[in-house]
Amino acid sequence: MFKNHKDAELGYGVTDHAAQGRTVHTGLTVITGTEDRQHAYVALSRGTSANLAYVFTASPKTADPAPGPKPAPELARYDRIHAEQVGFPAPATEPASPGTALGVLASVLDNDGQQISATQTRHQALADADHLAILHAIWAAETTAAREQHYRALLTNALPPGHRTQPSHQARWLWRTLRGAELAGLDPPASWPRPSPSET
């Protein structure tokens, strides 16, 4: 416990966005593996004396069915450092696997989160204005209501008169199947069974 309140300063956990431009004595960074290298650079360069990274090597939401304790991942690293200090050749190092701290940090450094400028965004939007995939997505969204109404009419005509009721919300799966059949070049009305004369 400090006798003088001037001996310490309260610190609070902040995001790397909020920490940008700030300077602290010791930076403690939590790395989960979802960050990009731009965020990692900001988070790991705030401390003037030390910058430490606490890396999640496994998601806490993932169950681990393997029983028993696991060896500390730093043991191999300690053996390499000790061998170098003593003068023995260091054992061959293998590429960092995804389940290790170095592997997680390597994946973070490989993840480029650089955002393009507003001018580049405008140029990209103009270049994509006549892209067939984008035009198809717009066309599919604008014609969904008319297409589903057409499918309802097909369903009603295919059913016997006593069963022609309004379809439930589950019919959207049928509409998707019919849409897939149409995109495959099939004719849904021709493939549907017709009621026999005794059912009409």
MODELLER restraints for C-alpha pairs under 7 A, 6 or more apart:
rsr = mdl.restraints
at = mdl.atoms
rsr.add(forms.Gaussian(group=physical.xy_distance, feature=features.Distance(at['CA:16:A'], at['CA:39:A']), mean=6.22, stdev=0.5))
rsr.add(forms.Gaussian(group=physical.xy_distance, feature=features.Distance(at['CA:16:A'], at['CA:42:A']), mean=6.29, stdev=0.5))
rsr.add(forms.Gaussian(group=physical.xy_distance, feature=features.Distance(at['CA:16:A'], at['CA:43:A']), mean=5.23, stdev=0.5))
rsr.add(forms.Gaussian(group=physical.xy_distance, feature=features.Distance(at['CA:20:A'], at['CA:42:A']), mean=6.06, stdev=0.5))
rsr.add(forms.Gaussian(group=physical.xy_distance, feature=features.Distance(at['CA:22:A'], at['CA:46:A']), mean=6.49, stdev=0.5))
rsr.add(forms.Gaussian(group=physical.xy_distance, feature=features.Distance(at['CA:23:A'], at['CA:46:A']), mean=5.02, stdev=0.5))
rsr.add(forms.Gaussian(group=physical.xy_distance, feature=features.Distance(at['CA:23:A'], at['CA:47:A']), mean=6.06, stdev=0.5))
rsr.add(forms.Gaussian(group=physical.xy_distance, feature=features.Distance(at['CA:23:A'], at['CA:48:A']), mean=6.96, stdev=0.5))
rsr.add(forms.Gaussian(group=physical.xy_distance, feature=features.Distance(at['CA:24:A'], at['CA:46:A']), mean=5.89, stdev=0.5))
rsr.add(forms.Gaussian(group=physical.xy_distance, feature=features.Distance(at['CA:24:A'], at['CA:47:A']), mean=4.87, stdev=0.5))
rsr.add(forms.Gaussian(group=physical.xy_distance, feature=features.Distance(at['CA:24:A'], at['CA:48:A']), mean=6.29, stdev=0.5))
rsr.add(forms.Gaussian(group=physical.xy_distance, feature=features.Distance(at['CA:25:A'], at['CA:47:A']), mean=5.02, stdev=0.5))
rsr.add(forms.Gaussian(group=physical.xy_distance, feature=features.Distance(at['CA:25:A'], at['CA:48:A']), mean=5.15, stdev=0.5))
rsr.add(forms.Gaussian(group=physical.xy_distance, feature=features.Distance(at['CA:25:A'], at['CA:49:A']), mean=5.56, stdev=0.5))
rsr.add(forms.Gaussian(group=physical.xy_distance, feature=features.Distance(at['CA:26:A'], at['CA:47:A']), mean=4.53, stdev=0.5))
rsr.add(forms.Gaussian(group=physical.xy_distance, feature=features.Distance(at['CA:26:A'], at['CA:48:A']), mean=6.51, stdev=0.5))
rsr.add(forms.Gaussian(group=physical.xy_distance, feature=features.Distance(at['CA:26:A'], at['CA:49:A']), mean=5.77, stdev=0.5))
rsr.add(forms.Gaussian(group=physical.xy_distance, feature=features.Distance(at['CA:26:A'], at['CA:50:A']), mean=4.84, stdev=0.5))
rsr.add(forms.Gaussian(group=physical.xy_distance, feature=features.Distance(at['CA:26:A'], at['CA:51:A']), mean=5.80, stdev=0.5))
rsr.add(forms.Gaussian(group=physical.xy_distance, feature=features.Distance(at['CA:27:A'], at['CA:44:A']), mean=6.82, stdev=0.5))
rsr.add(forms.Gaussian(group=physical.xy_distance, feature=features.Distance(at['CA:27:A'], at['CA:46:A']), mean=5.85, stdev=0.5))
rsr.add(forms.Gaussian(group=physical.xy_distance, feature=features.Distance(at['CA:27:A'], at['CA:47:A']), mean=4.52, stdev=0.5))
rsr.add(forms.Gaussian(group=physical.xy_distance, feature=features.Distance(at['CA:27:A'], at['CA:50:A']), mean=6.20, stdev=0.5))
rsr.add(forms.Gaussian(group=physical.xy_distance, feature=features.Distance(at['CA:27:A'], at['CA:51:A']), mean=4.53, stdev=0.5))
rsr.add(forms.Gaussian(group=physical.xy_distance, feature=features.Distance(at['CA:27:A'], at['CA:52:A']), mean=6.11, stdev=0.5))
rsr.add(forms.Gaussian(group=physical.xy_distance, feature=features.Distance(at['CA:28:A'], at['CA:51:A']), mean=6.02, stdev=0.5))
rsr.add(forms.Gaussian(group=physical.xy_distance, feature=features.Distance(at['CA:28:A'], at['CA:52:A']), mean=4.95, stdev=0.5))
rsr.add(forms.Gaussian(group=physical.xy_distance, feature=features.Distance(at['CA:28:A'], at['CA:53:A']), mean=5.94, stdev=0.5))
rsr.add(forms.Gaussian(group=physical.xy_distance, feature=features.Distance(at['CA:29:A'], at['CA:43:A']), mean=6.13, stdev=0.5))
rsr.add(forms.Gaussian(group=physical.xy_distance, feature=features.Distance(at['CA:29:A'], at['CA:44:A']), mean=6.54, stdev=0.5))
rsr.add(forms.Gaussian(group=physical.xy_distance, feature=features.Distance(at['CA:29:A'], at['CA:52:A']), mean=6.06, stdev=0.5))
rsr.add(forms.Gaussian(group=physical.xy_distance, feature=features.Distance(at['CA:29:A'], at['CA:53:A']), mean=4.65, stdev=0.5))
rsr.add(forms.Gaussian(group=physical.xy_distance, feature=features.Distance(at['CA:29:A'], at['CA:54:A']), mean=5.96, stdev=0.5))
rsr.add(forms.Gaussian(group=physical.xy_distance, feature=features.Distance(at['CA:30:A'], at['CA:53:A']), mean=5.83, stdev=0.5))
rsr.add(forms.Gaussian(group=physical.xy_distance, feature=features.Distance(at['CA:30:A'], at['CA:54:A']), mean=4.78, stdev=0.5))
rsr.add(forms.Gaussian(group=physical.xy_distance, feature=features.Distance(at['CA:30:A'], at['CA:55:A']), mean=5.99, stdev=0.5))
rsr.add(forms.Gaussian(group=physical.xy_distance, feature=features.Distance(at['CA:31:A'], at['CA:53:A']), mean=6.64, stdev=0.5))
rsr.add(forms.Gaussian(group=physical.xy_distance, feature=features.Distance(at['CA:31:A'], at['CA:54:A']), mean=5.96, stdev=0.5))
rsr.add(forms.Gaussian(group=physical.xy_distance, feature=features.Distance(at['CA:31:A'], at['CA:55:A']), mean=4.65, stdev=0.5))
rsr.add(forms.Gaussian(group=physical.xy_distance, feature=features.Distance(at['CA:31:A'], at['CA:56:A']), mean=6.18, stdev=0.5))
rsr.add(forms.Gaussian(group=physical.xy_distance, feature=features.Distance(at['CA:32:A'], at['CA:55:A']), mean=6.03, stdev=0.5))
rsr.add(forms.Gaussian(group=physical.xy_distance, feature=features.Distance(at['CA:32:A'], at['CA:56:A']), mean=4.98, stdev=0.5))
rsr.add(forms.Gaussian(group=physical.xy_distance, feature=features.Distance(at['CA:33:A'], at['CA:104:A']), mean=5.54, stdev=0.5))
rsr.add(forms.Gaussian(group=physical.xy_distance, feature=features.Distance(at['CA:33:A'], at['CA:108:A']), mean=5.93, stdev=0.5))
rsr.add(forms.Gaussian(group=physical.xy_distance, feature=features.Distance(at['CA:34:A'], at['CA:108:A']), mean=6.95, stdev=0.5))
rsr.add(forms.Gaussian(group=physical.xy_distance, feature=features.Distance(at['CA:35:A'], at['CA:108:A']), mean=5.76, stdev=0.5))
rsr.add(forms.Gaussian(group=physical.xy_distance, feature=features.Distance(at['CA:36:A'], at['CA:108:A']), mean=5.07, stdev=0.5))
rsr.add(forms.Gaussian(group=physical.xy_distance, feature=features.Distance(at['CA:36:A'], at['CA:109:A']), mean=6.33, stdev=0.5))
rsr.add(forms.Gaussian(group=physical.xy_distance, feature=features.Distance(at['CA:36:A'], at['CA:111:A']), mean=4.77, stdev=0.5))
rsr.add(forms.Gaussian(group=physical.xy_distance, feature=features.Distance(at['CA:36:A'], at['CA:112:A']), mean=5.64, stdev=0.5))
rsr.add(forms.Gaussian(group=physical.xy_distance, feature=features.Distance(at['CA:36:A'], at['CA:113:A']), mean=5.37, stdev=0.5))
rsr.add(forms.Gaussian(group=physical.xy_distance, feature=features.Distance(at['CA:37:A'], at['CA:108:A']), mean=5.59, stdev=0.5))
rsr.add(forms.Gaussian(group=physical.xy_distance, feature=features.Distance(at['CA:37:A'], at['CA:109:A']), mean=4.50, stdev=0.5))
rsr.add(forms.Gaussian(group=physical.xy_distance, feature=features.Distance(at['CA:37:A'], at['CA:110:A']), mean=6.92, stdev=0.5))
rsr.add(forms.Gaussian(group=physical.xy_distance, feature=features.Distance(at['CA:37:A'], at['CA:111:A']), mean=5.97, stdev=0.5))
rsr.add(forms.Gaussian(group=physical.xy_distance, feature=features.Distance(at['CA:37:A'], at['CA:112:A']), mean=6.02, stdev=0.5))
rsr.add(forms.Gaussian(group=physical.xy_distance, feature=features.Distance(at['CA:37:A'], at['CA:113:A']), mean=6.90, stdev=0.5))
rsr.add(forms.Gaussian(group=physical.xy_distance, feature=features.Distance(at['CA:38:A'], at['CA:113:A']), mean=6.36, stdev=0.5))
rsr.add(forms.Gaussian(group=physical.xy_distance, feature=features.Distance(at['CA:44:A'], at['CA:51:A']), mean=5.72, stdev=0.5))
rsr.add(forms.Gaussian(group=physical.xy_distance, feature=features.Distance(at['CA:45:A'], at['CA:51:A']), mean=6.73, stdev=0.5))
rsr.add(forms.Gaussian(group=physical.xy_distance, feature=features.Distance(at['CA:55:A'], at['CA:101:A']), mean=5.70, stdev=0.5))
rsr.add(forms.Gaussian(group=physical.xy_distance, feature=features.Distance(at['CA:57:A'], at['CA:99:A']), mean=5.42, stdev=0.5))
rsr.add(forms.Gaussian(group=physical.xy_distance, feature=features.Distance(at['CA:57:A'], at['CA:100:A']), mean=5.56, stdev=0.5))
rsr.add(forms.Gaussian(group=physical.xy_distance, feature=features.Distance(at['CA:57:A'], at['CA:101:A']), mean=5.63, stdev=0.5))
rsr.add(forms.Gaussian(group=physical.xy_distance, feature=features.Distance(at['CA:57:A'], at['CA:104:A']), mean=6.59, stdev=0.5))
rsr.add(forms.Gaussian(group=physical.xy_distance, feature=features.Distance(at['CA:58:A'], at['CA:99:A']), mean=6.77, stdev=0.5))
rsr.add(forms.Gaussian(group=physical.xy_distance, feature=features.Distance(at['CA:80:A'], at['CA:90:A']), mean=5.32, stdev=0.5))
rsr.add(forms.Gaussian(group=physical.xy_distance, feature=features.Distance(at['CA:80:A'], at['CA:91:A']), mean=6.31, stdev=0.5))
rsr.add(forms.Gaussian(group=physical.xy_distance, feature=features.Distance(at['CA:83:A'], at['CA:89:A']), mean=6.47, stdev=0.5))
rsr.add(forms.Gaussian(group=physical.xy_distance, feature=features.Distance(at['CA:83:A'], at['CA:90:A']), mean=5.58, stdev=0.5))
rsr.add(forms.Gaussian(group=physical.xy_distance, feature=features.Distance(at['CA:84:A'], at['CA:90:A']), mean=5.69, stdev=0.5))
rsr.add(forms.Gaussian(group=physical.xy_distance, feature=features.Distance(at['CA:96:A'], at['CA:102:A']), mean=5.73, stdev=0.5))
rsr.add(forms.Gaussian(group=physical.xy_distance, feature=features.Distance(at['CA:96:A'], at['CA:103:A']), mean=4.72, stdev=0.5))
rsr.add(forms.Gaussian(group=physical.xy_distance, feature=features.Distance(at['CA:97:A'], at['CA:103:A']), mean=5.09, stdev=0.5))
rsr.add(forms.Gaussian(group=physical.xy_distance, feature=features.Distance(at['CA:98:A'], at['CA:104:A']), mean=5.87, stdev=0.5))
rsr.add(forms.Gaussian(group=physical.xy_distance, feature=features.Distance(at['CA:148:A'], at['CA:175:A']), mean=6.52, stdev=0.5))
rsr.add(forms.Gaussian(group=physical.xy_distance, feature=features.Distance(at['CA:151:A'], at['CA:175:A']), mean=6.60, stdev=0.5))
rsr.add(forms.Gaussian(group=physical.xy_distance, feature=features.Distance(at['CA:154:A'], at['CA:189:A']), mean=6.62, stdev=0.5))
rsr.add(forms.Gaussian(group=physical.xy_distance, feature=features.Distance(at['CA:156:A'], at['CA:164:A']), mean=5.54, stdev=0.5))
rsr.add(forms.Gaussian(group=physical.xy_distance, feature=features.Distance(at['CA:158:A'], at['CA:194:A']), mean=5.86, stdev=0.5))
rsr.add(forms.Gaussian(group=physical.xy_distance, feature=features.Distance(at['CA:158:A'], at['CA:195:A']), mean=6.92, stdev=0.5))
rsr.add(forms.Gaussian(group=physical.xy_distance, feature=features.Distance(at['CA:159:A'], at['CA:195:A']), mean=6.84, stdev=0.5))
rsr.add(forms.Gaussian(group=physical.xy_distance, feature=features.Distance(at['CA:160:A'], at['CA:195:A']), mean=6.20, stdev=0.5))
rsr.add(forms.Gaussian(group=physical.xy_distance, feature=features.Distance(at['CA:160:A'], at['CA:199:A']), mean=6.25, stdev=0.5))
rsr.add(forms.Gaussian(group=physical.xy_distance, feature=features.Distance(at['CA:160:A'], at['CA:200:A']), mean=5.92, stdev=0.5))
rsr.add(forms.Gaussian(group=physical.xy_distance, feature=features.Distance(at['CA:161:A'], at['CA:200:A']), mean=6.57, stdev=0.5))
rsr.add(forms.Gaussian(group=physical.xy_distance, feature=features.Distance(at['CA:178:A'], at['CA:188:A']), mean=6.35, stdev=0.5))
rsr.add(forms.Gaussian(group=physical.xy_distance, feature=features.Distance(at['CA:181:A'], at['CA:188:A']), mean=6.73, stdev=0.5))
rsr.add(forms.Gaussian(group=physical.xy_distance, feature=features.Distance(at['CA:182:A'], at['CA:188:A']), mean=6.96, stdev=0.5))
